[in-house]
Amino acid sequence: MERRAGCCFRAVHRVTGPMTFAATVLTLYPEMFPGSLGVSLAGRALEERRWSLETVQIRDFATDKHRSVDDTPAGGGAGMVLRADVLAAAIDHARRGQPDCPVLAMTPRGKPLSQARVRELAAGPGATILCGRFEGFDERIFAARDVEEVSVGDIVLSGGEPAAIMLLDACIRLLPGVMGAASSGQEESFEDGLLEYPHYTRPVEWEGRTIPEVLRSGDHAKVAAWRKQQAKDDTRSRRPDLWERYTNARD
């Protein structure tokens, strides 16, 4: 437990020594972490100190006796808005601990998260993630504190915490030594601008459906060509937006 000026911060799995990736999450619900990040690949990597996690309670930076973090929206309307002054104090605290980490705010108004951006983050020192609640953030915080707005999809969640877990999971699995084989992440969806090819396993026949013959041929060149074509076909039919970007990049 860490204390400063009467405030209390809850740290989760904060360890000493060299770290590959340091994650700091600013949230009103620190008990939601590590959540699913504490199991499977991410959980094992956390125990092995391949990454670290600290949660910071935003409410600890409130200045009134009620520990208020939000207020009514200017101009009227439903809901409440997270205050810029409280958020700024929390961000400033996180930046003092991790000055080289980018600050990202999870919001449906942000730029869609891409695998390319995930790779950039995973290659860096870590990330400070700001989780919203209520109607969102006071807009002034983004320019005033150089905060990157990030969206995980055209959906609205109850808060930014599930989105933060998704972002961190995507980053952590790319850290050195997290996935069993170094090549595990090289042929996945989005890595080459395409969706991943379909997969099959035993039994060879199931409910009258069989594994494509080419995958049983033992001809690695033919298998590779089939997988590449399937990736192209699936991307063209399922994600025309990705297909357009893929073809434009090769023109």
NORHU-V811710 format. One record per backbone hydrogen bond with DSSP energy under -1.0 kcal/mol. NH is the residue of the N-H (numbers start at 1). CO is the residue of the C=O. If there is no record, write none. Layout:
BEGIN
nh=NH co=CO
nh=NH co=CO
END
This chain:
BEGIN
nh=2 co=9
nh=4 co=7
nh=7 co=4
nh=9 co=2
nh=22 co=125
nh=23 co=52
nh=24 co=127
nh=25 co=54
nh=26 co=129
nh=27 co=56
nh=32 co=29
nh=33 co=30
nh=37 co=34
nh=38 co=35
nh=39 co=36
nh=43 co=39
nh=44 co=40
nh=45 co=41
nh=46 co=42
nh=47 co=43
nh=48 co=44
nh=49 co=46
nh=50 co=45
nh=52 co=21
nh=53 co=13
nh=54 co=23
nh=56 co=25
nh=58 co=27
nh=60 co=57
nh=61 co=58
nh=62 co=59
nh=67 co=64
nh=71 co=81
nh=76 co=73
nh=81 co=71
nh=82 co=136
nh=83 co=69
nh=87 co=83
nh=88 co=84
nh=89 co=85
nh=90 co=86
nh=91 co=87
nh=92 co=88
nh=93 co=89
nh=94 co=90
nh=95 co=91
nh=96 co=92
nh=97 co=93
nh=98 co=94
nh=101 co=98
nh=104 co=128
nh=105 co=148
nh=106 co=130
nh=107 co=150
nh=110 co=107
nh=111 co=149
nh=113 co=151
nh=118 co=114
nh=119 co=115
nh=120 co=116
nh=121 co=117
nh=122 co=118
nh=123 co=119
nh=124 co=121
nh=127 co=22
nh=128 co=102
nh=129 co=24
nh=130 co=104
nh=131 co=26
nh=135 co=80
nh=136 co=133
nh=138 co=82
nh=141 co=138
nh=142 co=139
nh=144 co=140
nh=145 co=141
nh=147 co=142
nh=148 co=103
nh=150 co=105
nh=151 co=111
nh=155 co=153
nh=160 co=132
nh=164 co=160
nh=165 co=161
nh=166 co=162
nh=167 co=163
nh=168 co=164
nh=169 co=165
nh=170 co=166
nh=171 co=167
nh=172 co=168
nh=173 co=169
nh=174 co=171
nh=175 co=172
nh=178 co=175
nh=184 co=181
nh=186 co=183
nh=190 co=194
nh=191 co=188
nh=206 co=209
nh=209 co=206
nh=211 co=204
nh=215 co=212
nh=216 co=213
nh=217 co=214
nh=223 co=219
nh=224 co=220
nh=225 co=221
nh=226 co=222
nh=227 co=223
nh=228 co=224
nh=229 co=225
nh=230 co=226
nh=231 co=227
nh=232 co=228
nh=233 co=229
nh=234 co=230
nh=235 co=231
nh=236 co=232
nh=237 co=233
nh=238 co=234
nh=239 co=235
nh=243 co=239
nh=244 co=240
nh=245 co=241
nh=246 co=242
nh=247 co=243
nh=248 co=244
nh=249 co=245
END
